[in-house]
């Protein structure tokens, strides 16, 4: 439904079920109303930010922590081998 508050014309998941003429008409209607175009853009920026914070950055943080943990363990094993040989 084009009028549903969660519907976002700029997000591919929302318009993928629409055929092209329906999408084109909805885009034209949205772009002809400056306040609605502004609202859709603001909603898209907010949604992208929330997605990045909730999904992508969590994986990135996990990857960095795993890397730092691996470096720390590698240094500890190396130090143990060096001092165990003495």
Buried (B, 14 or more C-beta within 10 A) or exposed (E): EEEEEEBBBBBEEBBEEBEEEEBEEBBEEBEEEEEEBEEBEEBBEEBEEEEEEEEEEEEEEEEEEEEEEEEEEEEEEEEEEEEEEE
